[in-house]
Amino acid sequence: MTDEANSQEIPTSVECRATKDPAVRLFILAAMMIGIGVWCLLDMHKYPYKSISEDLNGFFTHVFNHYSPIVLLPLGLLAGLKAVMGLRRRLVADGEGIGYVGRQKISWSAVKSLDSAKLASKGILDVTYDTGAGERTLVLDSWRLQNFRDLVRLVESKLPPDAPGQ
């Protein structure tokens, strides 16, 4: 078989781990917030309280250095935690259905349609499925998932030819 024929084979199962780009951005944001929070925490003793009428710049300097650690340190920790959780997510698509590990898998019979309008330009495929209580959409994003091309080929192969968006 040629390389082109191998690349067009439809896989029977695809496991998509998270890409690193979104997590790296969150880690950078977390590091910035934690860094500024620690800096202000260490420097707060240099800026005593001044009233607004006494010195407007001194008042805002005091407020920033005394209260930004209270806000920035927890937010930085939350951003770092979200990045770690995002790196651990895995999407699995196989003969049974598609879904993230640890969550309920969506069966192929529940999938109603695909919206591939943004697939070529942005690498986003929307999978609409029926939950029994209404329709929901699973967004598959090439920026967040590895093995995206194999995943798209598998998802497209599992839908009937008359399904909308096919």
C-alpha positions as CSV (number, residue, x, y, z in Angstrom):
1,M,0.0,0.0,0.0
2,T,1.1,3.5,-0.6
3,D,1.4,6.2,2.1
4,E,-1.6,8.0,0.6
5,A,-3.8,4.9,0.9
6,N,-2.6,4.3,4.5
7,S,-3.4,8.0,5.4
8,Q,-7.0,7.5,4.1
9,E,-7.8,4.4,6.1
10,I,-10.6,4.9,8.6
11,P,-9.3,4.0,12.1
12,T,-11.5,1.7,14.3
13,S,-10.6,3.6,17.5
14,V,-9.0,7.0,18.1
15,E,-7.7,8.4,21.4
16,C,-7.1,12.1,21.4
17,R,-5.0,13.5,24.2
18,A,-5.0,17.3,24.9
19,T,-2.6,19.5,23.0
20,K,-0.1,21.5,25.0
21,D,-0.8,25.0,23.5
22,P,-3.9,25.9,25.6
23,A,-2.2,24.6,28.8
24,V,1.0,26.6,28.1
25,R,-1.0,29.8,27.8
26,L,-2.8,29.1,31.1
27,F,0.5,28.2,32.8
28,I,2.0,31.6,31.6
29,L,-1.0,33.4,32.8
30,A,-0.9,31.6,36.2
31,A,2.8,32.4,36.5
32,M,2.2,36.0,35.8
33,M,-0.6,36.3,38.4
34,I,1.3,34.4,41.0
35,G,4.5,36.4,40.4
36,I,2.7,39.8,40.6
37,G,0.8,38.6,43.7
38,V,4.0,37.5,45.5
39,W,5.9,40.7,44.5
40,C,3.1,42.8,45.9
41,L,2.9,40.6,49.0
42,L,6.7,41.2,49.6
43,D,6.5,44.9,48.9
44,M,3.3,45.8,50.7
45,H,5.2,47.1,53.8
46,K,6.7,49.9,51.7
47,Y,3.4,51.5,51.0
48,P,1.6,52.8,54.1
49,Y,-2.0,53.9,54.0
50,K,-2.7,57.4,52.6
51,S,-6.1,58.9,52.2
52,I,-7.4,59.9,48.8
53,S,-7.5,63.5,49.8
54,E,-3.9,63.4,51.0
55,D,-2.3,61.6,48.0
56,L,-4.3,60.0,45.2
57,N,-1.3,58.1,43.8
58,G,-0.2,56.9,47.2
59,F,-3.7,55.7,48.0
60,F,-3.9,53.6,44.8
61,T,-0.4,52.2,45.3
62,H,-1.4,51.1,48.8
63,V,-4.6,49.5,47.6
64,F,-2.8,47.7,44.7
65,N,0.0,46.3,46.8
66,H,-2.2,45.3,49.7
67,Y,-5.2,43.8,47.9
68,S,-3.9,42.4,44.6
69,P,-2.3,39.4,46.4
70,I,-5.7,38.5,47.8
71,V,-7.1,38.4,44.2
72,L,-4.1,37.3,42.1
73,L,-2.7,34.4,44.1
74,P,-6.0,32.4,44.2
75,L,-6.7,33.2,40.5
76,G,-3.2,32.1,39.6
77,L,-3.6,28.9,41.4
78,L,-6.9,28.2,39.7
79,A,-5.5,28.9,36.3
80,G,-2.6,26.5,37.0
81,L,-5.1,23.9,38.2
82,K,-7.2,24.3,35.1
83,A,-4.2,23.9,32.9
84,V,-3.2,20.7,34.6
85,M,-6.8,19.3,34.4
86,G,-6.9,20.3,30.7
87,L,-3.7,18.4,30.0
88,R,-5.1,15.2,31.6
89,R,-8.3,15.2,29.4
90,R,-8.6,12.4,26.8
91,L,-11.3,12.0,24.2
92,V,-11.9,8.5,22.9
93,A,-13.9,7.5,19.9
94,D,-14.5,3.9,19.0
95,G,-17.2,1.5,17.8
96,E,-19.4,2.3,20.8
97,G,-19.4,6.1,20.6
98,I,-17.4,9.2,21.4
99,G,-16.7,10.9,24.7
100,Y,-14.2,12.1,27.2
101,V,-12.7,9.6,29.6
102,G,-14.6,9.7,32.9
103,R,-17.8,11.0,31.4
104,Q,-20.7,9.3,29.8
105,K,-19.9,8.3,26.2
106,I,-22.2,9.5,23.4
107,S,-23.4,6.5,21.3
108,W,-23.2,6.8,17.6
109,S,-27.0,6.3,17.4
110,A,-27.5,9.5,19.5
111,V,-25.5,11.6,17.1
112,K,-27.9,13.6,14.9
113,S,-25.7,15.8,12.8
114,L,-22.3,17.3,12.1
115,D,-21.6,21.0,11.5
116,S,-18.4,21.2,9.5
117,A,-18.8,24.9,8.5
118,K,-15.7,25.9,10.6
119,L,-13.7,22.7,9.9
120,A,-11.6,23.9,7.0
121,S,-11.0,27.5,8.3
122,K,-10.7,26.9,12.1
123,G,-10.4,23.2,12.6
124,I,-13.7,23.0,14.6
125,L,-16.3,20.2,14.1
126,D,-19.6,20.5,16.0
127,V,-21.3,17.1,16.8
128,T,-25.0,17.5,17.7
129,Y,-26.4,14.6,19.7
130,D,-29.7,13.8,21.5
131,T,-29.5,13.3,25.3
132,G,-33.1,12.3,25.6
133,A,-33.9,15.6,27.3
134,G,-32.9,17.7,24.3
135,E,-30.1,18.2,21.9
136,R,-26.5,19.2,22.9
137,T,-23.4,19.9,21.0
138,L,-19.9,18.4,21.4
139,V,-17.3,20.7,20.1
140,L,-14.2,19.0,18.6
141,D,-11.4,21.5,18.2
142,S,-8.1,20.8,16.5
143,W,-6.3,23.3,18.7
144,R,-7.3,21.3,21.8
145,L,-7.1,17.7,20.6
146,Q,-4.3,15.6,19.1
147,N,-5.0,13.1,16.3
148,F,-7.8,15.4,15.0
149,R,-7.7,14.2,11.4
150,D,-8.2,10.6,12.4
151,L,-11.0,11.6,14.7
152,V,-12.8,13.5,12.0
153,R,-12.5,10.5,9.6
154,L,-13.9,8.1,12.2
155,V,-16.8,10.4,13.2
156,E,-17.7,11.0,9.6
157,S,-17.6,7.3,8.9
158,K,-19.9,6.4,11.8
159,L,-22.8,8.6,10.7
160,P,-25.3,7.4,8.1
161,P,-24.8,9.0,4.6
162,D,-28.2,10.8,4.9
163,A,-27.3,12.5,8.2
164,P,-27.3,16.3,8.1
165,G,-23.9,17.9,7.7
166,Q,-22.5,14.8,6.1
